[in-house]
Amino acid sequence: SWLPATFKAFNCLAANLAYSMILADTFKDLFSTFGLDVSRTNALLGVSTLVILPLCLMKNLSSLAPFSLLGIAGMGYLALAMAV
């Protein structure tokens, strides 16, 4: 049926939008640290265009494998830091 496909498409859209908003706030604060006054809208457009769009258009995801290992190492470091 069309309902599960529509729900999944909306779910992906909402998750991508939430991720973009978090990145936009992070980059806005990061730019302000360096003295650059960037609006949240410009940060959102820049992050969406320069970071998220190329990742969405990748046909082969094997080039992201080293970053997956880096993420796993980061989670291990965080677990170790929380345990201490």
N, C-alpha and C positions, 0 to 999 in steps of 0.2 A: 504494500500500500504506500501511498505518498506521505502519510502522516509520520512514520518513523524517520524517513529521509529528511523531511522538513524539520523535524525536531533536532536531528543530528546536525544539520546545516546551521540552524539557529544557535545550537550549543557551541559549535566551533566558532561562530561569529562572536558570540558573547565572551567566550574565553579569550579570543584574540584581542578583542576590544579592552577587556580588563587588563590583560598583560600590557597592552600599549599604553594605557593610562598610568600604570605603575612605572613603566619605563620613562614616560614623559615627565612625571613628577621627579623621578630620580635624576634625569638629565637636566631638568630645569634647575634643581638644587646644585647639581654638579657644575653647571655653567655659571651660576651665581657665585660659587666658590672662587672661580677664576675671574670674577668681575664682569662677566658678560650677562647683560640683562635680556633674557630670552623669555617670551611669553609661553604659557603652557600649551597653547594651540600650536605655536611654531615648533616647540619641542616635540609635540605629538606627531605633527606632520613630518618632521625630520626623521624621527625614530621609525615611524611607519614606513617611510619611503626608503630610508637608507639601511635599516636593519631588518625589519620584519618582511618586507616585500621580497628581497632577494632570497631569504630563507624559505618563503612560501613557494617560490618559483623553481627551487632546486629539484632536478629530476632524479639525481643519485645522492642519497644521504650518507654514503660511505665516507665522505670527506669530513663529516661531523663526528666520527668515531673517537678521535683523540680528545675532543672536548667532553664526550661522555665519560671517558676515563678520568678527566680532570674534575668533573662534577662528582663522581663517586669518591675521589680522593678528598674533595672539599667536604662532602658529607661525613666521611670518616674523621676528618680533622675537627669538624663541628661536634661530633659525638664525643670525641676525646676531650675537647675543651669543656663540654657540658659535664662530663664525668669528673673533671678535676675541680 
